[in-house]
Amino acid sequence: MKGKILIADDERDIVAFMCDALQDEGYEVSVAYDGQEVFDQLREIPDLIILDVMMPHLDGLEVCQAIRDRVSCPILFLSARSSEADRIQGLAVGGDDYIVKPFSMQELKARIQAHLRREQRSHLDHQPKLLHQGDLTLDLDSLQLFYRNLPIPLTSREFELFKLLFMHPNQVFSREQIYERIWGVDAEGDAATVTEHIKNIRAKLVHAAPEETFVTTVWGVGYKFDRKK
């Protein structure tokens, strides 16, 4: 498999044409037919996004602005708008390329390959700064947690605690282990403070995602981040 590509476009005939062509090349392709559906498809962490500008609910420009800080993969705009101002706007909101409809499938494939090669070279030189688990994203540069496009306001200590669980999904940590890793073995206090921090983190996550459970209590043992399948 060459990589995962997300196509977001409300023109189903064009989407079907692109899907067939890219799957024939060995890509794994997922589809969104409007701007809002893009957020659901981001769970699979695409390697590249093809984003139509004119879509219902949220247009491509709005989607790009909402996800750009938390999605590091290349974003290629497709649009029937061909003016210089339109192309500049697409690049200004965070797009990496701008392709005008109607387009050549051969050219689109070549641009996709070029962007993915550039990403592969970049990954050899840089450690990832954005970590994804389902709808959650940890930004290690800004020390922020996001649920889809919503920031979850964590204190620095809450962030470090959640990051420990997040980076070791389904691994159970005792309160004592968490306390030693986050507060340090020489810290004044006890592991009971871990429970309070977990409560605070859960409350903030429930506010953003009331139907989701991310931090699970393993009774008599400790806590774990529950990775969704």
Backbone as numpy.savetxt, mean C-alpha at the origin, in Angstrom:
# Nx Ny Nz CAx CAy CAz Cx Cy Cz
6.30 -15.64 -13.03 5.45 -14.45 -13.03 6.34 -13.20 -13.03
6.10 -12.32 -14.00 6.92 -11.12 -14.14 6.64 -10.09 -13.06
5.42 -10.01 -12.60 5.04 -9.00 -11.63 3.55 -8.81 -11.59
3.09 -8.05 -10.60 1.66 -7.78 -10.42 1.34 -6.39 -10.93
0.35 -6.31 -11.81 -0.06 -5.03 -12.38 -1.53 -4.81 -12.05
-1.83 -3.63 -11.54 -3.21 -3.22 -11.28 -3.64 -2.26 -12.38
-4.74 -2.60 -13.07 -5.32 -1.73 -14.08 -6.59 -1.12 -13.52
-6.67 0.22 -13.51 -7.86 0.92 -13.04 -8.42 1.75 -14.19
-9.54 1.32 -14.74 -10.14 1.99 -15.90 -11.60 1.55 -15.98
-12.51 2.48 -16.27 -13.93 2.13 -16.33 -14.35 1.67 -17.72
-13.46 1.71 -18.71 -13.78 1.22 -20.05 -13.43 -0.27 -20.11
-14.46 -1.11 -19.97 -14.24 -2.54 -19.79 -13.60 -3.21 -21.02
-13.91 -2.74 -22.21 -13.30 -3.32 -23.41 -11.80 -3.09 -23.42
-11.38 -1.87 -23.05 -9.95 -1.56 -23.00 -9.28 -2.38 -21.90
-9.94 -2.51 -20.75 -9.38 -3.30 -19.66 -9.19 -4.75 -20.08
-10.19 -5.34 -20.73 -10.10 -6.73 -21.17 -8.95 -6.89 -22.17
-8.81 -5.94 -23.08 -7.73 -5.99 -24.07 -6.36 -5.94 -23.39
-6.20 -5.02 -22.43 -4.92 -4.92 -21.73 -4.64 -6.16 -20.88
-5.68 -6.65 -20.21 -5.51 -7.85 -19.37 -4.99 -9.02 -20.19
-5.64 -9.27 -21.31 -5.23 -10.40 -22.16 -3.79 -10.25 -22.62
-3.46 -9.04 -23.08 -2.11 -8.81 -23.61 -1.04 -8.96 -22.52
-1.31 -8.44 -21.32 -0.32 -8.48 -20.24 -0.23 -9.87 -19.62
-1.35 -10.56 -19.52 -1.31 -11.94 -19.01 -0.55 -12.85 -19.96
-0.70 -12.60 -21.26 0.07 -13.37 -22.24 1.58 -13.17 -22.07
1.95 -12.00 -21.54 3.37 -11.71 -21.29 3.85 -12.28 -19.96
2.94 -12.85 -19.17 3.34 -13.47 -17.91 3.09 -12.62 -16.68
2.37 -11.50 -16.83 2.07 -10.66 -15.68 0.82 -11.16 -14.97
0.76 -10.95 -13.67 -0.46 -11.17 -12.90 -1.22 -9.85 -12.87
-2.47 -9.87 -13.30 -3.22 -8.63 -13.49 -4.46 -8.61 -12.60
-4.67 -7.50 -11.89 -5.90 -7.26 -11.16 -6.55 -6.00 -11.71
-7.85 -5.83 -11.44 -8.62 -4.79 -12.12 -9.48 -4.01 -11.12
-9.58 -2.71 -11.34 -10.54 -1.85 -10.65 -11.27 -1.04 -11.73
-12.60 -0.96 -11.60 -13.39 -0.26 -12.62 -13.81 1.14 -12.21
-13.45 1.55 -11.01 -13.63 2.95 -10.63 -12.58 3.30 -9.59
-12.49 4.59 -9.28 -11.43 5.06 -8.39 -11.49 4.45 -7.01
-12.70 4.24 -6.48 -12.82 3.71 -5.13 -12.34 2.27 -5.03
-12.54 1.48 -6.10 -12.13 0.07 -6.09 -10.62 -0.08 -6.02
-9.89 0.95 -6.39 -8.43 0.86 -6.36 -7.94 0.52 -4.96
-8.57 1.12 -3.93 -8.10 0.91 -2.56 -8.26 -0.55 -2.13
-9.33 -1.22 -2.60 -9.50 -2.64 -2.29 -8.41 -3.48 -2.95
-8.04 -3.14 -4.17 -7.06 -3.92 -4.91 -5.63 -3.72 -4.40
-5.39 -2.67 -3.64 -4.04 -2.41 -3.15 -3.60 -3.43 -2.10
-4.54 -4.24 -1.59 -4.17 -5.27 -0.63 -3.11 -6.22 -1.19
-3.14 -6.42 -2.50 -2.21 -7.36 -3.14 -0.85 -6.75 -3.43
-0.67 -5.48 -3.12 0.60 -4.76 -3.30 1.12 -4.90 -4.74
0.55 -4.15 -5.68 0.99 -4.26 -7.07 2.41 -3.76 -7.27
3.04 -4.26 -8.33 4.37 -3.79 -8.72 4.28 -2.56 -9.62
3.11 -2.36 -10.23 2.91 -1.22 -11.12 1.41 -0.98 -11.25
1.00 0.28 -11.35 -0.42 0.63 -11.48 -0.62 1.40 -12.78
-1.61 0.96 -13.57 -2.05 1.69 -14.76 -3.36 2.37 -14.40
-3.39 3.68 -14.44 -4.48 4.45 -13.84 -5.11 5.37 -14.88
-6.39 5.11 -15.19 -7.11 5.99 -16.10 -7.42 7.31 -15.39
-7.37 8.40 -16.10 -7.63 9.70 -15.47 -9.12 9.89 -15.21
-9.96 9.62 -16.20 -11.39 9.87 -16.08 -12.11 8.60 -15.63
-12.44 8.54 -14.32 -13.16 7.40 -13.75 -14.25 7.91 -12.82
-15.32 7.11 -12.61 -16.36 7.53 -11.67 -15.90 7.47 -10.22
-16.64 8.15 -9.36 -16.41 8.21 -7.91 -15.17 9.03 -7.58
-14.00 8.51 -7.90 -12.75 9.27 -7.77 -12.01 9.17 -9.09
-11.55 10.31 -9.61 -10.79 10.21 -10.86 -9.35 9.80 -10.56
-8.62 9.49 -11.61 -7.26 8.97 -11.45 -6.33 9.93 -10.74
-6.50 11.21 -10.99 -5.64 12.20 -10.33 -5.88 12.19 -8.82
-7.16 12.11 -8.41 -7.48 12.08 -6.98 -6.96 10.81 -6.33
-7.10 9.69 -7.03 -6.60 8.42 -6.49 -5.09 8.47 -6.31
-4.39 8.98 -7.31 -2.94 9.06 -7.24 -2.50 9.91 -6.06
-3.15 11.05 -5.87 -2.81 11.92 -4.74 -3.04 11.21 -3.40
-4.11 10.39 -3.32 -4.45 9.72 -2.07 -3.48 8.61 -1.72
-2.92 7.93 -2.73 -2.09 6.75 -2.46 -0.61 6.97 -2.67
-0.23 8.10 -3.25 1.16 8.25 -3.69 2.17 8.14 -2.55
1.87 8.69 -1.38 2.82 8.66 -0.28 2.95 7.28 0.34
2.00 6.38 0.03 2.02 5.06 0.66 2.18 3.93 -0.34
2.27 4.26 -1.61 2.50 3.26 -2.65 3.75 3.68 -3.41
4.77 2.85 -3.34 6.05 3.24 -3.94 6.20 2.77 -5.38
5.27 1.94 -5.86 5.42 1.39 -7.21 5.14 2.46 -8.27
5.59 2.24 -9.51 5.31 3.20 -10.59 3.81 3.30 -10.88
3.36 4.50 -11.18 1.97 4.76 -11.58 1.99 5.35 -12.99
1.34 4.66 -13.93 1.26 5.11 -15.32 -0.16 5.59 -15.59
-0.31 6.84 -15.99 -1.63 7.37 -16.32 -1.99 7.03 -17.77
-3.26 6.67 -17.98 -3.85 6.58 -19.31 -4.91 7.65 -19.43
-4.96 8.35 -20.56 -5.96 9.41 -20.70 -6.16 9.78 -22.15
-7.40 10.15 -22.46 -7.69 10.71 -23.79 -7.28 12.17 -23.86
-7.01 12.76 -22.70 -6.56 14.16 -22.67 -5.09 14.21 -23.05
-4.78 14.99 -24.05 -3.43 14.95 -24.60 -2.66 16.26 -24.52
-3.24 17.28 -23.90 -2.56 18.57 -23.87 -1.34 18.50 -22.95
-0.43 19.44 -23.17 0.75 19.51 -22.33 0.36 19.75 -20.86
-0.65 20.59 -20.63 -1.09 20.88 -19.27 -1.61 19.64 -18.57
-2.34 18.79 -19.31 -2.85 17.55 -18.72 -1.71 16.61 -18.35
-0.72 16.49 -19.22 0.42 15.60 -18.95 1.21 16.10 -17.74
1.39 17.41 -17.68 2.13 17.99 -16.56 1.38 17.75 -15.25
0.04 17.91 -15.28 -0.75 17.69 -14.07 -0.63 16.24 -13.59
-0.67 15.30 -14.53 -0.54 13.89 -14.15 0.79 13.59 -13.48
1.85 14.16 -14.00 3.17 13.95 -13.39 3.30 14.71 -12.08
2.64 15.86 -11.99 2.75 16.69 -10.78 2.10 16.03 -9.57
1.04 15.25 -9.77 0.36 14.62 -8.63 1.02 13.30 -8.22
2.08 12.90 -8.93 2.81 11.70 -8.52 2.90 10.61 -9.54
2.36 10.83 -10.75 2.48 9.82 -11.79 3.91 9.72 -12.31
4.27 8.53 -12.77 5.61 8.31 -13.31 5.63 8.36 -14.83
4.45 8.26 -15.45 4.38 8.28 -16.90 2.96 8.67 -17.30
2.80 9.12 -18.54 1.50 9.58 -19.03 1.36 9.12 -20.47
0.37 8.25 -20.70 0.18 7.65 -22.02 -1.18 8.09 -22.56
-1.21 8.59 -23.77 -2.42 9.13 -24.37 -3.17 8.05 -25.13
-4.50 7.99 -24.91 -5.37 7.10 -25.68 -5.71 7.74 -27.02
-5.84 6.97 -28.09 -5.53 5.54 -28.21 -4.02 5.31 -28.18
-3.62 4.15 -27.69 -2.20 3.88 -27.51 -1.82 2.55 -28.15
-0.56 2.40 -28.39 -0.02 1.14 -28.91 0.26 0.19 -27.76
-0.25 -1.04 -27.85 0.00 -2.01 -26.79 1.48 -2.34 -26.71
2.16 -2.34 -27.82 3.60 -2.62 -27.81 4.36 -1.54 -27.05
3.94 -0.27 -27.24 4.59 0.81 -26.51 4.28 0.71 -25.02
3.03 0.39 -24.68 2.66 0.26 -23.27 3.49 -0.85 -22.61
3.63 -1.99 -23.28 4.45 -3.08 -22.73 5.89 -2.63 -22.52
6.42 -1.89 -23.50 7.80 -1.44 -23.38 7.97 -0.48 -22.21
7.01 0.40 -22.00 7.10 1.34 -20.87 6.97 0.61 -19.54
6.07 -0.36 -19.48 5.92 -1.16 -18.27 7.23 -1.85 -17.93
7.83 -2.49 -18.92 9.09 -3.20 -18.70 10.18 -2.24 -18.24
10.24 -1.05 -18.82 11.27 -0.08 -18.45 11.08 0.37 -16.99
9.84 0.64 -16.60 9.59 1.07 -15.22 9.90 -0.04 -14.23
9.54 -1.27 -14.56 9.80 -2.39 -13.64 11.30 -2.67 -13.52
12.02 -2.53 -14.61 13.49 -2.69 -14.54 14.10 -1.63 -13.64
13.61 -0.40 -13.78 14.12 0.69 -12.95 13.82 0.42 -11.47
12.63 -0.10 -11.18 12.27 -0.44 -9.81 13.17 -1.54 -9.26
13.46 -2.53 -10.06 14.31 -3.63 -9.61 15.71 -3.13 -9.28
16.24 -2.24 -10.11 17.56 -1.68 -9.82 17.52 -0.85 -8.54
16.44 -0.09 -8.36 16.32 0.74 -7.17 16.24 -0.11 -5.90
15.53 -1.22 -5.96 15.37 -2.08 -4.79 16.68 -2.74 -4.37
17.59 -2.87 -5.31 18.90 -3.43 -4.96 19.69 -2.47 -4.08
19.39 -1.18 -4.21 20.16 -0.16 -3.51 19.48 0.40 -2.27
18.18 0.13 -2.10 17.45 0.75 -1.00 16.62 -0.28 -0.25
16.60 -0.13 1.05 15.71 -0.94 1.87 14.30 -0.36 1.79
13.28 -1.21 1.86 11.91 -0.70 1.77 11.57 0.22 2.93
10.89 1.31 2.62 10.46 2.27 3.64 8.97 2.16 3.92
8.23 1.47 3.04 6.80 1.26 3.21 6.54 -0.22 3.38
5.93 -0.59 4.49 5.61 -1.99 4.76 4.11 -2.16 4.71
3.65 -3.21 4.02 2.22 -3.42 3.80 1.77 -4.75 4.40
0.62 -4.72 5.03 -0.09 -5.92 5.45 -1.57 -5.65 5.21
-2.15 -6.27 4.18 -3.55 -6.01 3.88 -3.78 -4.54 3.60
-4.74 -3.92 4.32 -5.07 -2.52 4.12 -4.19 -1.58 4.94
-3.27 -2.14 5.72 -2.42 -1.32 6.57 -1.07 -1.07 5.91
-0.57 0.14 6.10 0.76 0.50 5.61 1.52 1.21 6.72
2.75 0.75 6.96 3.65 1.43 7.88 4.67 2.22 7.07
4.76 3.50 7.33 5.76 4.36 6.70 6.91 4.53 7.68
8.04 3.88 7.41 9.16 3.90 8.34 9.91 5.22 8.33
9.73 6.03 7.29 10.38 7.34 7.26 9.64 8.35 8.13
8.32 8.41 7.96 7.54 9.40 8.71 7.01 8.85 10.03
7.25 7.54 10.28 6.76 6.90 11.51 5.25 7.03 11.62
4.56 6.71 10.52 3.12 6.80 10.49 2.50 5.47 10.07
1.29 5.25 10.56 0.50 4.08 10.19 -0.71 4.57 9.41
-1.06 3.85 8.32 -2.22 4.20 7.52 -3.13 2.99 7.34
-4.42 3.23 7.43 -5.41 2.24 7.02 -6.02 2.75 5.72
-5.75 2.03 4.62 -6.09 2.52 3.29 -5.49 3.91 3.13
-6.31 4.93 2.96 -5.75 6.29 2.81 -5.91 7.13 4.06
-6.24 6.49 5.19 -6.47 7.23 6.42 -5.30 7.08 7.39
-4.73 8.18 7.88 -3.66 8.08 8.88 -4.22 7.68 10.24
-3.51 6.80 10.94 -3.86 6.40 12.30 -2.88 7.08 13.24
-3.32 8.02 14.07 -2.38 8.80 14.90 -1.85 7.99 16.08
-0.62 7.52 15.98 0.02 6.78 17.06 1.13 7.63 17.69
1.32 7.46 18.99 2.48 8.07 19.63 3.73 7.31 19.18
4.89 7.86 19.45 6.13 7.20 19.02 6.27 5.82 19.66
5.89 5.69 20.94 6.00 4.40 21.61 4.98 3.41 21.05
3.77 3.89 20.78 2.75 3.03 20.18 3.19 2.55 18.80
3.81 3.46 18.05 4.28 3.09 16.72 5.33 1.99 16.80
6.30 2.13 17.69 7.36 1.13 17.81 6.80 -0.22 18.25
5.83 -0.19 19.18 5.21 -1.43 19.64 4.45 -2.11 18.49
3.64 -1.31 17.78 2.87 -1.88 16.68 3.79 -2.38 15.57
4.87 -1.65 15.31 5.82 -2.08 14.28 6.42 -3.44 14.61
6.75 -3.67 15.88 7.30 -4.96 16.29 6.34 -6.09 15.94
5.06 -5.92 16.27 4.08 -6.97 15.96 3.84 -7.07 14.46
3.75 -5.91 13.80 3.45 -5.83 12.37 4.52 -6.53 11.53
5.78 -6.39 11.93 6.89 -6.96 11.16 7.09 -8.43 11.45
6.34 -8.98 12.42 6.43 -10.42 12.73 5.01 -10.99 12.79
4.31 -10.97 11.66 2.89 -11.38 11.67 2.71 -12.81 12.17
1.68 -12.97 13.02 1.28 -14.25 13.60 2.28 -14.80 14.62
3.35 -14.05 14.91 4.28 -14.45 15.97 3.82 -13.85 17.29
3.73 -14.68 18.32 3.24 -14.21 19.61 4.40 -13.69 20.46
4.22 -12.48 21.02 5.19 -11.88 21.93 4.54 -11.74 23.30
5.26 -12.13 24.34 4.77 -11.90 25.69 4.88 -10.42 26.04
4.16 -10.02 27.09 4.27 -8.63 27.54 5.70 -8.30 27.93
6.38 -9.25 28.56 7.76 -9.03 29.00 8.70 -8.84 27.80
8.51 -9.67 26.77 9.35 -9.53 25.57 9.13 -8.17 24.91
7.87 -7.77 24.80 7.56 -6.47 24.19 8.18 -5.34 25.01
8.04 -5.41 26.33 8.56 -4.34 27.19 10.07 -4.21 27.05
10.76 -5.34 27.05 12.22 -5.29 26.93 12.66 -4.73 25.59
11.95 -5.08 24.51 12.35 -4.62 23.17 12.03 -3.14 22.96
10.92 -2.67 23.49 10.48 -1.30 23.23 10.99 -0.33 24.28
10.92 -0.72 25.55 11.33 0.19 26.63 12.78 -0.04 27.06
13.30 -1.27 26.83 14.67 -1.59 27.21 14.72 -2.30 28.54
15.74 -3.12 28.73 15.84 -3.95 29.94 16.09 -3.10 31.18
16.64 -1.91 31.03 16.94 -1.07 32.18 15.86 -0.02 32.47
14.76 -0.08 31.74 13.72 0.92 31.92 13.03 0.76 33.27
12.61 1.90 33.83 11.87 1.86 35.08 10.39 1.66 34.77
9.76 0.71 35.41 8.37 0.39 35.13 8.21 -1.11 35.02
7.07 -1.55 34.49 6.86 -2.99 34.34 6.04 -3.26 33.09
5.87 -4.55 32.81 5.22 -4.97 31.57 3.74 -4.62 31.51
3.16 -4.21 32.64 1.74 -3.85 32.63 1.46 -2.68 31.70
2.46 -1.83 31.50 2.26 -0.69 30.62 2.02 -1.12 29.17
2.51 -2.32 28.82 2.28 -2.85 27.48 0.79 -3.00 27.23
0.06 -3.52 28.22 -1.38 -3.72 28.08 -2.09 -2.42 27.78
-1.71 -1.35 28.46 -2.34 -0.05 28.22 -2.05 0.46 26.83
-0.83 0.28 26.38 -0.49 0.73 25.03 -1.25 -0.08 23.98
-1.40 -1.38 24.19 -2.16 -2.21 23.27 -3.61 -1.73 23.20
-4.19 -1.41 24.37 -5.56 -0.90 24.40 -5.69 0.39 23.58
-4.72 1.28 23.72 -4.76 2.54 22.97 -4.65 2.31 21.47
-3.75 1.41 21.09 -3.58 1.11 19.67 -4.86 0.52 19.09
-5.45 -0.43 19.81 -6.69 -1.05 19.34 -7.81 -0.02 19.18
-7.92 0.87 20.14 -8.97 1.89 20.09 -8.82 2.76 18.85
-7.60 3.12 18.51 -7.36 3.96 17.34 -7.63 3.20 16.05
-7.29 1.92 16.02 -7.55 1.11 14.83 -9.05 0.87 14.65
-9.75 0.61 15.74 -11.19 0.38 15.66 -11.92 1.61 15.15
-11.43 2.77 15.53 -12.05 4.02 15.05 -11.97 4.12 13.53
-10.86 3.66 12.94 -10.69 3.73 11.49 -11.29 2.52 10.78
-11.23 1.36 11.41 -11.69 0.11 10.79 -12.47 -0.70 11.81
-13.73 -0.33 12.08 -14.49 -0.96 13.17 -14.74 -2.44 13.00
-14.69 -2.96 11.78 -14.99 -4.37 11.57 -13.72 -5.23 11.49
-12.57 -4.64 11.68 -11.31 -5.37 11.56 -10.69 -5.61 12.94
-9.96 -6.72 13.05 -9.17 -7.00 14.25 -7.73 -7.25 13.80
-6.81 -6.45 14.29 -5.43 -6.56 13.86 -4.52 -7.12 14.94
-4.70 -6.67 16.17 -3.87 -7.14 17.28 -4.70 -8.11 18.13
-4.26 -9.36 18.19 -4.99 -10.41 18.88 -4.31 -10.77 20.19
-5.12 -10.98 21.23 -4.60 -11.47 22.51 -4.56 -12.99 22.49
-3.41 -13.56 22.79 -3.28 -15.01 22.98 -3.25 -15.23 24.49
-4.37 -15.65 25.04 -4.54 -15.67 26.49 -3.48 -16.51 27.18
-2.89 -15.93 28.20 -1.85 -16.61 28.96 -0.48 -16.54 28.33
-0.39 -15.94 27.13 0.89 -15.89 26.42 1.28 -14.44 26.11
0.46 -13.75 25.30 0.81 -12.38 24.92 -0.03 -11.87 23.78
0.62 -11.21 22.82 -0.08 -10.56 21.73 0.59 -10.89 20.40
-0.21 -10.80 19.32 0.33 -10.99 17.98 -0.42 -10.13 16.98
0.22 -9.82 15.88 -0.44 -9.18 14.76 -1.06 -10.27 13.90
-2.36 -10.17 13.69 -3.10 -11.19 12.97 -3.10 -10.87 11.48
-2.22 -11.54 10.74 -2.15 -11.29 9.31 -3.35 -11.90 8.61
-4.03 -11.10 7.78 -5.18 -11.58 7.05 -4.73 -12.36 5.82
-5.46 -13.40 5.50 -5.13 -14.21 4.34 -5.54 -13.51 3.06
